[in-house]
Amino acid sequence: MALLDVIVGYDALVIIDTIAKAEPQTGRIRLLEAADVRDPPGPSPHYVSIPQALTIGRQLGLRVPNRIKIVAVEGRDIYRLGEGLSEDMSRCLPAVVAAAKGVLDEWGAASF
């Protein structure tokens, strides 16, 4: 739900996050739409997915982004808490930034 505090009032949103895969290749990038992100199984009082947060925002009459892309980056041990990036992920960071910039360029970010 904290996502709503950050995105209300914007027309477009790019999210960079890790994605869980059965056999992840660290740094492999997938560009996803909000509709591609699955909700957690069953309702949870502890977690609200991106699509759920957007739906709640719309139901509350808040102006939330309509244009959404997720730069999803595969990584290992994504559930381990800690500070910083692994060495493998650090090496992939320029490609992740380039993917996000590509989305903004595609949208004509200068017009925002």
N, C-alpha and C positions, 0 to 999 in steps of 0.2 A: 504494500500500500504506500510505502514511502516513495515509490516511483512517481506516484501521482503528484506529489509536492514539487517534483522537479520538472515534469513534462506539461503541466497544465499551462495553456496559453500558447503553445507552440503548434505549428502545422506539420512539422516533420520531425522524425526521431531516428537516430542511428544508435543502436546499442551494440557494444562489443562485449562478448561474454564467451566463456568456454561452453563446450557441448560434450555431453557424455556419449560415447560410442563404445561398442563391444570391443573392438580392436583399434583404439585410437592411433592416429599418426600425428604426433605432436606438431602443431602448426598448420595442419591442413585446414583450409578456410572454406566455409560454406556460407553463402549469402542466403538468408531466409527472410520470409515475410512473417508478420505476426501470426498469421493463420497456420504457418508451418510448425509453430511451437505448441506442443501438447500440454494440456492442463495436467496437474498432478492427479493421480487416481483418487477419487472421492474428495469431498470437501475437507479443508484443513483450516483450523484456526491459526496455524503458524505460518502458512505460506500462501501467497496469492501469485498466480502466474502473470506474465505480461499481458496475455489476452484478457484474463479476468480483471486486471487492474484497469485496462482500457474500457472494458464493458461497464465496470462500476463507475468510472469517470463519466462516461456517456449517460448512464442512468441518472447520475446526479446533476446532469446538465452542465458539466464542465467541458471546456474546450480542450480536447485532447488531440494529439496528432492523428492525421488520417494517413499520412505517408510514413511507413515504418519499414526499416530494414534492420536485420540483425546480422552482424558480422560474427558468425559462430566459429570458434577456433577449437579444434580438437586438442585435447591435452590429457596427460596421464595424471592420476591421483588428484582429480579436480575437487574431491571432497575433503582433502587434507587442508587444514587451516594453517596459515603462516603468512609471513610477509615476503613480498618480492616475488619475482618470477624464477622458475627453474632456468638452468642454463639453456636447455632446448627451447623453451618458450621465449627467452630473451633473444635468441638468434632469429626467431620468427617475427619479432615485433615490427621490423620495417615492413614486412609483407602485410601484416594486420593493419598497420596505419595506412598503407597504400590502398588496401581494399576499402577501408572506410572513406578515404579521400575519393576513391573511384565512385562510390555511391553519391557523395556530395557533388562531384563533378557531373555525374549523370543527371542529377536533379537540378543542376544549375544553381549551386549553392550561393552564388553571388546575388541571386534574386531574393534571398531570405533576409 
